């Protein structure tokens, strides 16, 4: 399903879309990580922000 940029509801804020450059820039800055680290974390645990955050904490 395509990212609906007009829909900024809660579900959109709970997921990381690594196919959107602006989201990759935002989340790498938010977490203080590289793009590769973000993509690897999303690949391992999926796109949910809470899951990615937990994965990054485990790796530190």
Beta strands, then each sheet from edge to edge (+ up, - down):
end
